[in-house]
């Protein structure tokens, strides 16, 4: 059976040796014409046999003419082998595209739009390239339309409408592709995301580059409001425009993440920016879904949430997915507190998977940072159940750890310790050192918090601190930055509660540095706020004012009610120092304030403090 393919191989080799074949493309075409469907295995067997038979003649020594001929023949066989692999890859891509075309064409009309969304999914084993999307558009446009087809609607768009949307999206992407990260360097910006109303951000930059009318409208809306408003979404939004949005936004996300992940000079910063990208686009799609739902465009609203889930699924599978962190900064600089508003209800309809468990963990962390403890507890409990159903043990351990932390915030110390103990046992059994580090930190933290209301013996405090120190040391060993930030923060707060101010300052500063590196806004704010109390206890009132102001502003910026804690401390310090001295401290440290919170933040410090005082009257 392999004889015809042996003849094909011999013919290509002979033609190559005679100079009749001078390019790899000629070899490719001969293989394409000579190999029948299903004959790949026989061809590979014949090629392997020919290579093996030639091996003895390749050894140096003996007849030089025979050896030289064997080398030339071997070179020709390697070319055949390379083009065969090339042909296989092309065939596989063609088969994939043919399968997608069939799925869309054979689907009932109401399901075609969602079949198209499935074809755009970046989580496919072989995501479609730009060229394949163009081929898909051509196939949909050329597909015959049955004579009895009902008029096209939003719920049942015509195949030509799907093709138009793909074409418009590809055209817009061609304009943007070479300028995806141009906003980073415009106006002399360094790598990083600018704050709203500050320097040129991504949405504003992309809005200037693209010519597609509704896409430009969406980008301009995001640039101006940092959210999707009625101004950014036409009513109604045409299906072709919506598909174009899907193509462009998805490729922008993938291109940004790929670029950030490749930055060699600061891997941690690259990961932070990749996280911000994934979350930003999830929020944008959630907002688009919400807006379309309000307009009564339910198929497009559902599709928008599916696109958000595709991006989140890709995010959840990344090695740097933050199981122990979550309040990050968006592309334009604003905190991602809107994530919950657009993902909560739709997620309830999604089956329990590892992806759902991890996203719920992220939402729960964010809610705890915002002071919504019952909501956080609900999310973490749901994440725990989903993780168990999906047999995602690291996420199950993380959920127990987060539940422990949330229970401490609610002063339910016994339950908190129970959760952290179960997390510790499971982490040790499964070899999850990151989970073990967090469980140790939470166990010690919950016992310190309980000790504030129930006086502990000195020996008990030493045991508690040893848990926290073990957790921090273990997180340092495994190099998990979110865990390092959380463990250092926990140890610093515990030392602060025990009056160990010098040690607390060192731990909180360590936690602050890591939190800043990974972009965790809540832990940054928490470390600043607790540093203020530690500096006050240590007698350094100037540093207490500096860190207290930063903690107050950052906590207020993320809508956390805990901003009132440093505000109370600052009011006391202002009374002790006097208004003039207090104001001079702010002025003397203006440069440090600007580096963290910018001009707007600095100007808002005194009004925010005044707002706190007025609330007490």
C-alpha positions as MATLAB code, in Angstrom:
seq = 'XXXXXXXXXXXXXXXXXXXXXXXXXXXXXXXXXXXXXXXXXXXXXXXXXXXXXXXXXXXXXXXXXXXXXXXXXXXXXXXXXXXXXXXXXXXXXXXXXXXXXXXXXXXXXXXXXXXXXXXXXXXXXXXXXXXXXXXXXXXXXXXXXXXXXXXXXXXXXXXXXXXXXXXXXXXXXXXXXXXXXXXXXXXXXXXXXXXXXXXXXXXXXXXXXXXXXXXXXXXXXXXXXXXXXXXXXXXXXXXXXXXXXXXXXXXXXXXXXXXXXXXXXXXXXXXXXXXXXXXXXXXXXXXXXXXXXXXXXXXXXXXXXXXXXXXXXXXXXXXXXXXXXXXXXXXXXXXXXXXXXXXXXXXXXXXXXXXXXXXXXXXXXXXXXXXXXXXXXXXXXXXXXXXXXXXXXXXXXXXXXXXXXXXXXXXXXXXXXXXXXXXXXXXXXXXXXXXXXXXXXXXXXXXXXXXXXXXXXXXXXXXXXXXXXXXXXXXXXXXXXXXXXXXXXXXXXXXXXXXXXXXXXXXXXXXXXXXXXXXXXXXXXXXXXXXXXXXXXXXXXXXXXXXXXXXXXXXXXXXXXXXXXXXXXXXXXXXXXXXXXXXXXXXXXXXXXXXXXXXXXXXXXXXXXXXXXXXXX';
ca = [
       0.000    0.000    0.000;
       2.909    2.356    0.649;
       4.355    1.724   -2.851;
       2.652    4.700   -4.589;
       4.026    7.003   -1.915;
       7.497    5.488   -2.222;
       7.308    6.293   -5.917;
       6.188    9.873   -5.105;
       9.132   10.328   -2.738;
      11.601    8.893   -5.296;
      10.214   11.166   -8.019;
      10.591   14.303   -5.860;
      14.144   13.330   -4.856;
      15.122   12.591   -8.465;
      13.656   15.864   -9.712;
      15.490   17.736   -6.958;
      18.849   16.114   -7.780;
      18.388   16.948  -11.471;
      17.644   20.580  -10.658;
      14.037   20.408  -11.869;
      12.771   21.397   -8.392;
      14.258   24.615   -7.082;
      11.832   25.708   -4.358;
      10.031   24.291   -1.372;
       6.739   25.477   -2.860;
       7.197   22.994   -5.729;
       7.690   20.168   -3.236;
       4.596   21.295   -1.331;
       2.472   21.258   -4.510;
       3.678   17.775   -5.484;
       2.784   16.444   -2.037;
      -0.581   18.188   -2.222;
      -1.322   16.531   -5.567;
       0.107   13.114   -4.739;
      -1.176   12.293   -1.233;
      -4.762   11.089   -1.074;
      -7.105   11.783    1.904;
      -6.330    9.301    4.674;
      -2.953    8.406    3.182;
      -0.829   10.388    5.598;
       0.219    7.440    7.750;
       1.339    5.394    4.725;
       3.304    8.346    3.379;
       5.060    8.884    6.737;
       5.952    5.179    6.855;
       7.446    5.298    3.343;
       9.408    8.478    4.157;
      10.770    7.026    7.414;
      11.820    3.851    5.603;
      13.644    5.840    2.904;
      15.489    7.923    5.498;
      16.510    4.799    7.434;
      17.763    3.036    4.295;
      19.943    6.033    3.445;
      21.578    6.212    6.895;
      24.559    3.839    6.170;
      25.610    5.872    3.100;
      25.790    9.054    5.186;
      28.695    7.796    7.293;
      32.034    9.412    6.341;
      34.687    7.277    4.632;
      34.413    4.935    1.670;
      33.264    6.082   -1.749;
      33.280    9.894   -1.701;
      31.032   10.177   -4.752;
      28.452    7.848   -3.189;
      28.644    9.776    0.091;
      28.136   13.153   -1.630;
      25.119   11.798   -3.518;
      23.674   10.412   -0.261;
      24.082   13.824    1.418;
      22.230   15.534   -1.431;
      19.493   12.897   -1.333;
      19.225   13.262    2.449;
      18.898   17.028    2.080;
      16.065   16.496   -0.413;
      14.327   14.049    1.942;
      14.533   16.567    4.813;
      12.908   19.166    2.553;
      10.115   16.684    1.817;
       9.730   16.013    5.543;
       9.519   19.743    6.326;
       6.963   20.456    3.604;
       4.939   17.416    4.695;
       4.735   18.905    8.201;
       3.807   22.270    6.642;
       1.118   20.561    4.552;
      -0.250   18.762    7.626;
      -0.525   22.017    9.580;
      -2.331   23.688    6.683;
      -4.658   20.723    6.321;
      -5.452   20.758   10.021;
      -6.204   24.491    9.892;
      -8.380   23.941    6.810;
     -10.235   21.106    8.545;
     -10.804   23.315   11.591;
     -12.162   26.142    9.468;
     -14.347   23.768    7.455;
     -15.776   22.383   10.684;
     -16.584   25.865   11.996;
     -18.260   26.808    8.725;
     -20.407   23.665    8.909;
     -21.373   24.349   12.541;
     -22.586   27.847   11.668;
     -24.337   26.888    8.429;
     -26.054   23.824    9.905;
     -27.146   25.552   13.115;
     -30.775   26.698   13.443;
     -30.988   30.430   12.580;
     -31.412   31.547   16.249;
     -28.151   29.762   17.171;
     -25.937   31.004   14.332;
     -24.821   34.133   16.153;
     -23.692   32.099   19.159;
     -21.930   29.582   16.911;
     -20.026   32.525   15.457;
     -19.091   33.621   18.995;
     -17.784   30.124   19.700;
     -15.573   30.396   16.614;
     -14.039   33.612   18.013;
     -13.187   31.981   21.363;
      -9.439   32.407   22.108;
      -9.625   29.285   24.301;
     -10.073   26.994   21.275;
      -7.321   24.440   20.716;
      -6.547   26.320   17.499;
      -7.793   29.942   17.695;
      -8.657   31.373   14.297;
      -6.115   33.673   12.697;
      -7.015   36.890   10.919;
      -6.672   35.104    7.568;
      -9.005   32.314    8.704;
     -11.597   34.829    9.886;
     -11.443   36.416    6.452;
     -11.935   33.001    4.835;
     -14.847   32.315    7.186;
     -16.461   35.594    6.155;
     -16.083   34.685    2.483;
     -17.611   31.232    3.054;
     -20.605   32.671    4.927;
     -21.174   35.252    2.198;
     -21.079   32.622   -0.555;
     -23.268   30.073    1.249;
     -26.589   29.444   -0.565;
     -29.658   30.883    1.134;
     -32.755   28.637    1.203;
     -35.729   30.075   -0.654;
     -38.017   29.643    2.357;
     -35.751   31.572    4.746;
     -37.638   34.030    6.979;
     -36.605   37.710    6.991;
     -33.444   38.348    8.986;
     -33.751   39.766   12.515;
     -31.367   40.555   15.359;
     -32.112   37.152   16.897;
     -31.763   35.418   13.502;
     -29.267   37.494   11.467;
     -28.587   36.638    7.845;
     -25.311   34.924    6.997;
     -24.328   38.000    4.990;
     -24.816   40.104    8.133;
     -22.396   37.876   10.037;
     -19.908   38.156    7.173;
     -20.263   41.958    7.070;
     -19.551   42.155   10.791;
     -16.408   40.033   10.458;
     -15.175   42.110    7.517;
     -15.771   45.406    9.328;
     -14.010   44.112   12.416;
     -11.003   42.887   10.438;
     -10.741   46.213    8.625;
     -10.801   48.125   11.923;
      -8.281   45.725   13.456;
      -5.940   46.265   10.526;
      -5.921   49.973   11.417;
      -5.208   49.274   15.095;
      -2.880   46.276   14.899;
       0.315   48.252   14.442;
      -0.593   50.811   17.100;
      -1.925   48.709   19.997;
       0.596   50.018   22.536;
       1.212   53.420   20.971;
      -0.666   55.089   23.832;
       2.014   53.957   26.285;
       4.681   56.010   24.573;
       2.603   58.962   23.394;
       3.513   62.302   24.967;
       6.637   60.746   26.450;
       4.775   58.358   28.755;
       6.653   55.570   30.427;
       5.262   52.050   30.580;
       2.103   52.070   32.647;
      -1.541   53.044   32.668;
      -2.561   56.651   33.100;
      -5.327   57.898   35.347;
      -8.585   59.372   34.019;
      -8.251   63.020   33.083;
      -4.487   62.673   33.141;
      -2.313   61.793   30.155;
      -3.472   60.063   26.982;
      -5.016   56.677   27.790;
      -5.658   53.656   25.558;
      -9.295   54.370   24.695;
      -8.556   57.921   23.612;
      -5.573   56.795   21.569;
      -7.430   53.964   19.825;
     -10.384   56.263   19.158;
      -8.108   58.518   17.129;
      -6.655   55.623   15.126;
      -9.808   53.716   14.147;
     -12.317   54.962   11.551;
     -15.223   52.558   12.236;
     -17.996   54.941   13.430;
     -19.553   52.973   16.298;
     -16.214   51.615   17.467;
     -14.816   55.143   17.575;
     -17.954   56.175   19.493;
     -17.402   53.386   22.049;
     -13.720   54.271   22.544;
     -14.511   57.977   22.944;
     -17.171   57.141   25.536;
     -14.741   54.989   27.526;
     -12.058   57.667   27.298;
     -14.408   60.325   28.651;
     -16.339   58.382   31.312;
     -14.166   55.308   32.076;
     -17.369   53.285   31.681;
     -19.829   52.432   28.921;
     -22.713   54.915   28.948;
     -25.693   55.451   26.654;
     -23.470   57.780   24.622;
     -21.216   54.864   23.651;
     -23.860   52.362   22.499;
     -26.249   53.289   19.663;
     -29.887   52.316   20.206;
     -30.380   49.945   18.570;
     -26.860   48.630   17.942;
     -26.613   46.920   14.549;
     -25.558   43.268   14.596;
     -22.756   44.015   12.113;
     -21.356   46.710   14.431;
     -21.587   44.423   17.448;
     -19.687   41.632   15.657;
     -17.043   44.156   14.613;
     -16.720   45.179   18.279;
     -16.243   41.517   19.192;
     -13.442   41.009   16.684;
     -11.590   44.215   17.580;
     -11.926   44.172   21.385;
     -10.928   40.530   21.576;
      -7.839   41.056   19.434;
      -6.888   44.188   21.362;
      -7.023   42.189   24.580;
      -4.961   39.311   23.198;
      -2.371   41.641   21.679;
      -1.969   43.661   24.903;
      -1.649   40.568   27.106;
       0.865   39.040   24.709;
       2.910   42.256   24.717;
       2.861   42.673   28.503;
       3.696   39.008   29.094;
       6.807   39.363   26.905;
       8.318   42.319   28.778;
      11.686   41.002   30.024;
      12.824   43.966   32.123;
      10.044   43.742   34.741;
       8.124   40.433   34.730;
       6.084   41.392   37.805;
       4.966   44.654   36.225;
       4.106   42.760   33.040;
       1.900   40.357   34.982;
       0.180   43.233   36.789;
      -0.604   44.940   33.500;
      -1.811   41.669   31.939;
      -4.166   41.186   34.892;
      -5.438   44.740   34.468;
      -6.044   44.055   30.764;
      -8.040   40.864   31.330;
     -10.195   42.503   33.996;
     -10.711   45.737   32.070;
     -12.063   44.001   28.990;
     -14.282   41.763   31.151;
     -15.756   44.891   32.742;
     -16.234   46.583   29.355;
     -18.084   43.573   27.947;
     -20.146   43.371   31.131;
     -21.106   47.022   30.755;
     -21.943   46.551   27.073;
     -24.091   43.539   28.008;
     -25.896   45.559   30.652;
     -26.493   48.486   28.297;
     -27.830   46.241   25.498;
     -30.112   44.502   27.974;
     -31.578   47.872   28.930;
     -32.181   48.540   25.230;
     -34.058   45.266   24.877;
     -31.402   43.711   22.611;
     -31.288   40.460   24.555;
     -29.418   38.249   22.033;
     -26.582   40.780   21.817;
     -26.662   41.284   25.594;
     -26.282   37.533   26.147;
     -23.563   37.375   23.514;
     -21.647   40.197   25.199;
     -21.594   38.304   28.471;
     -20.360   35.219   26.611;
     -17.469   37.306   25.249;
     -16.699   38.493   28.794;
     -16.631   34.866   29.948;
     -14.295   33.873   27.105;
     -11.771   36.444   28.273;
     -12.179   35.471   31.921;
     -11.738   31.794   31.059;
      -8.465   32.645   29.344;
      -7.451   34.724   32.398;
      -8.336   31.973   34.870;
      -5.998   29.569   33.062;
      -2.966   31.862   33.387;
      -0.238   30.888   35.858;
      -0.430   34.366   37.430;
      -4.176   34.330   38.119;
      -4.421   36.021   41.560;
      -6.119   33.483   43.835;
      -5.033   35.621   46.804;
      -5.593   39.120   45.446;
      -8.133   40.985   43.439;
      -8.614   44.762   43.626;
      -6.526   45.919   40.698;
      -6.388   48.974   38.461;
      -8.065   49.173   35.059;
      -6.525   50.285   31.787;
      -7.444   53.910   32.385;
      -6.244   53.933   35.993;
      -9.520   53.619   37.911;
      -9.988   50.741   40.420;
     -12.038   47.817   39.139;
     -14.875   48.147   41.637;
     -17.413   47.785   38.821;
     -16.541   44.141   38.216;
     -19.274   42.848   40.533;
     -22.054   44.950   39.036;
     -21.889   43.221   35.664;
     -20.809   39.656   36.453;
     -22.783   38.683   39.559;
     -26.185   37.757   38.155;
     -25.060   36.209   34.836;
     -22.530   34.029   36.686;
     -25.351   32.417   38.647;
     -26.542   30.815   35.393;
     -23.134   29.325   34.576;
     -22.442   25.702   35.669;
     -19.892   25.113   38.402;
     -16.495   24.977   36.709;
     -12.953   25.807   37.758;
     -13.225   29.075   35.819;
     -16.407   30.082   37.652;
     -14.829   29.199   41.009;
     -11.789   31.382   40.335;
     -13.817   34.361   39.117;
     -16.051   34.125   42.195;
     -12.904   34.111   44.348;
     -11.804   37.328   42.665;
     -15.216   38.935   43.197;
     -15.311   37.874   46.836;
     -11.921   39.414   47.526;
     -13.029   42.650   45.903;
     -16.186   42.766   47.998;
     -14.256   42.232   51.228;
     -11.954   45.093   50.251;
     -15.032   47.283   49.781;
     -16.364   46.350   53.216;
     -19.267   44.275   51.841;
     -18.579   41.300   54.098;
     -21.858   39.410   53.645;
     -21.558   39.697   49.898;
     -17.916   38.573   50.086;
     -18.894   35.592   52.216;
     -21.579   34.609   49.692;
     -19.120   34.727   46.805;
     -16.432   32.770   48.632;
     -18.939   30.110   49.715;
     -20.120   29.744   46.121;
     -16.491   29.620   44.955;
     -15.791   26.877   47.518;
     -18.689   24.763   46.229;
     -17.740   25.334   42.581;
     -14.080   24.495   43.259;
     -15.075   21.248   44.969;
     -17.372   20.318   42.069;
     -14.554   21.067   39.599;
     -11.932   19.355   41.826;
      -9.811   22.522   41.748;
      -7.957   21.963   45.026;
      -5.839   25.176   45.011;
      -9.016   27.221   44.515;
     -10.795   25.248   47.251;
      -7.936   26.068   49.649;
      -7.975   29.722   48.584;
     -11.739   29.905   49.179;
     -11.323   28.541   52.711;
      -8.573   31.075   53.360;
     -10.713   33.941   52.075;
     -13.676   32.778   54.149;
     -11.401   32.830   57.191;
     -10.342   36.394   56.457;
     -13.933   37.492   55.890;
     -15.085   35.917   59.159;
     -12.385   37.851   61.026;
     -13.778   41.071   59.544;
     -17.187   40.032   60.915;
     -15.596   39.171   64.296;
     -16.619   35.513   63.975;
     -13.252   34.295   65.199;
     -14.040   30.642   65.894;
     -15.435   30.086   62.403;
     -12.460   31.953   60.947;
     -10.012   29.659   62.706;
     -11.980   26.610   61.585;
     -11.733   27.666   57.945;
      -7.998   28.408   58.166;
      -7.316   25.099   59.939;
      -9.152   23.162   57.216;
      -7.237   25.134   54.587;
      -3.943   24.322   56.328;
      -4.698   20.581   56.498;
      -5.798   20.422   52.863;
      -2.800   22.483   51.715;
      -0.356   20.194   53.501;
      -2.069   17.090   52.111;
      -2.002   18.385   48.533;
       1.426   20.050   48.687;
       0.009   23.536   48.027;
       2.707   25.673   49.666;
       1.049   28.959   48.662;
      -2.200   27.833   50.270;
      -0.246   26.671   53.317;
       1.444   30.068   53.676;
      -1.890   31.869   53.537;
      -3.535   29.432   55.933;
      -0.771   29.971   58.502;
      -1.109   33.734   58.118;
      -4.888   33.604   58.489;
      -4.721   31.285   61.479;
      -2.351   33.628   63.279;
      -4.241   36.740   62.176;
      -7.594   35.414   63.419;
      -6.124   34.499   66.791;
      -4.528   37.938   67.205;
      -7.840   39.575   66.342;
      -9.614   37.378   68.873;
      -6.996   38.253   71.459;
      -8.070   41.904   71.298;
     -11.365   40.977   72.944;
     -10.169   37.959   74.907;
      -6.829   38.611   76.622;
      -4.257   35.950   75.733;
      -1.244   34.806   77.690;
       2.225   35.889   76.500;
       3.019   32.334   75.372;
      -0.122   32.274   73.257;
       0.900   35.487   71.511;
       4.293   33.996   70.700;
       2.589   30.979   69.120;
       0.302   33.231   67.122;
       3.181   35.355   65.811;
       5.064   32.198   64.860;
       2.155   31.202   62.593;
       2.332   34.577   60.871;
       6.125   34.499   60.539;
       5.992   30.951   59.116;
       3.380   32.042   56.600;
       5.481   34.992   55.441;
       8.668   32.908   55.248;
       6.892   30.216   53.217;
       5.393   32.745   50.809;
       8.899   34.223   50.364;
      10.268   30.751   49.593;
       7.693   29.961   46.924;
       7.968   33.484   45.488;
       4.216   34.086   45.284;
       3.891   37.871   45.343;
       0.175   38.171   46.265;
       0.734   35.789   49.181;
       3.830   37.722   50.257;
       1.791   40.935   50.283;
      -1.056   39.386   52.272;
       1.199   37.618   54.774;
       3.364   40.704   55.395;
       0.229   42.805   55.849;
      -1.207   40.274   58.321;
       2.015   40.100   60.326;
       2.322   43.894   60.417;
      -1.261   44.359   61.645;
      -0.746   41.690   64.315;
       2.475   43.354   65.494;
       0.681   46.691   65.544;
      -2.125   45.271   67.688;
       0.488   43.880   70.082;
       2.257   47.260   70.354;
       5.396   46.091   68.534;
       5.587   49.274   66.485;
       9.118   48.995   65.053;
       8.522   45.431   63.855;
       5.077   46.416   62.548;
       6.574   49.236   60.460;
       9.118   46.869   58.888;
       6.452   44.255   58.042;
       3.954   46.783   56.690;
       6.607   48.454   54.538;
       7.518   45.068   53.105;
       3.860   44.376   52.395;
       3.467   47.823   50.826;
       6.368   47.314   48.421;
       4.953   43.999   47.195;
       1.386   45.329   46.965;
       2.622   48.262   44.855;
       4.576   45.893   42.599;
       1.549   43.680   41.900;
      -0.931   46.570   41.757;
      -3.226   45.423   44.594;
      -4.983   48.686   45.500;
      -6.630   47.440   48.688;
      -3.465   46.053   50.256;
      -1.600   49.244   49.312;
      -4.238   51.299   51.110;
      -4.354   48.945   54.100;
      -0.591   49.054   54.543;
      -0.522   52.868   54.394;
      -3.373   53.158   56.903;
      -1.794   50.763   59.379;
       1.642   52.337   58.919;
       0.092   55.597   60.119;
      -0.997   53.967   63.373;
       2.401   52.264   63.775;
       4.295   55.537   63.208;
       2.024   57.267   65.706;
       2.773   54.574   68.263;
       6.476   54.919   67.516;
       6.323   58.694   67.984;
       7.005   59.669   64.349;
       3.998   61.943   63.802;
       5.215   63.373   60.478;
       5.349   59.927   58.883;
       2.010   59.143   60.511;
       0.476   62.124   58.690;
       2.056   61.161   55.363;
       1.025   57.498   55.428;
      -2.321   58.246   57.040;
      -3.271   60.648   54.244;
      -2.264   58.134   51.571;
      -4.203   55.346   53.263;
      -7.282   57.551   53.736;
      -7.367   58.695   50.107;
      -6.713   55.246   48.566;
      -9.347   53.561   50.734;
     -11.860   56.267   49.846;
     -10.958   55.906   46.162;
     -11.955   52.227   46.168;
     -15.164   53.000   48.110;
     -13.982   51.160   51.217;
     -15.641   52.342   54.452;
     -12.304   51.763   56.183;
     -11.136   55.189   54.969;
     -12.687   56.613   58.129;
     -10.121   54.807   60.311;
      -7.060   56.770   59.073;
      -9.277   59.878   58.839;
      -9.974   59.599   62.565;
      -6.268   59.241   63.288;
      -5.456   62.266   61.099;
      -8.033   64.378   62.925;
      -6.326   63.546   66.213;
      -2.899   64.316   64.758;
      -4.125   67.625   63.362;
      -5.333   68.580   66.831;
      -2.038   67.576   68.416;
       0.181   69.300   65.850;
      -1.983   72.313   65.126;
      -3.451   73.236   61.697;
      -0.364   75.162   60.507;
       2.103   72.371   61.309;
      -0.247   69.786   59.811;
      -0.557   71.813   56.604;
       3.212   72.312   56.384;
       3.758   68.552   56.626;
       1.440   68.058   53.671;
       3.296   70.748   51.693;
       6.735   69.366   52.575;
       5.775   65.890   51.318;
       3.918   67.067   48.220;
       6.305   65.265   45.862;
       5.739   61.952   47.663;
       1.977   62.448   47.541;
       2.041   63.206   43.825;
       4.045   60.047   43.110;
       1.271   57.888   44.606;
      -2.053   59.727   44.193;
      -1.348   62.531   41.717;
      -2.347   66.187   41.843;
      -6.084   65.474   42.103;
      -5.512   63.177   45.065;
      -3.270   65.667   46.838;
      -5.770   68.501   46.385;
      -8.576   66.308   47.743;
      -6.865   65.408   51.057;
      -8.054   68.388   53.109;
     -11.622   68.352   51.682;
     -11.864   64.626   52.425;
     -10.676   65.154   55.987;
     -13.197   67.980   56.355;
     -15.932   65.633   55.091;
     -15.026   63.160   57.844;
     -15.211   65.841   60.531;
     -18.567   67.059   59.249;
     -19.935   63.524   59.437;
     -19.262   63.521   63.187;
     -21.358   66.628   63.848;
];
